[in-house]
Amino acid sequence: MFGMGKEKQAELRYLAADYVTLKQGSFVVCAVTGQKIHLDNLNYWNVERQEAYVNGAASLKRELEVNA
């Protein structure tokens, strides 16, 4: 079928407990590791920096970098 298998990066605006989709897609990229994060697995982000993280360890790593 046309278009199947083509993943596109989403563009999101991160809010305190949710996010708003600005550009449709199936994943975002972790700001620390560069890994794809499928939207159904997106659990970690920072509202102030508007960054997504693949897991809690990546989120902590970024916090330590920023606050060093």
ZALOPA-287566 format. One record per residue (C-alpha): residue in three letters; x, z, y. Coordinates in pm, whole numbers, plus 50000, padded with zeros to 5 digits. Layout:
<pators>
ALAXZY/...
</pators>
This chain:
<pators>
MET500005000050000/PHE501234992250352/GLY503075020850523/MET503305043350221/GLY506555061850177/LYS507425059250546/GLU507895093750689/LYS507885097551064/GLN509215126151273/ALA506525145651453/GLU506815158351807/LEU505375192951857/ARG504875218252135/TYR505505252451983/LEU503185280652083/ALA503305317851997/ALA501335315451673/ASP500725278251631/TYR501825244251754/VAL500245213951916/THR501005179251784/LEU502185156252062/LYS503255127651833/GLN501925123451480/GLY504405126151195/SER505045144450872/PHE508165164650958/VAL510375179851227/VAL514115185951217/CYS515735220351200/ALA517685227151520/VAL520425245051323/THR520855226350995/GLY519445191951074/GLN517245193750764/LYS513775178450758/ILE510985204050760/HIS507665190550638/LEU504885203450860/ASP503155221050572/ASN506365241750529/LEU506985248650898/ASN507025286450947/TYR509855293451190/TRP510275282251551/ASN511215294851894/VAL508725290152177/GLU511235294252462/ARG513735269352321/GLN511065247052160/GLU513105245351839/ALA512095245551473/TYR514065262451195/VAL514085255650823/ASN514075292850734/GLY514595327950868/ALA518365326250818/ALA518595295351041/SER516435312451303/LEU518685343351298/LYS521805321751319/ARG520485304951634/GLU519545338651789/LEU523055351651727/GLU524595320151876/VAL522455321652188/ASN522895358952242/ALA526665360452171/
</pators>
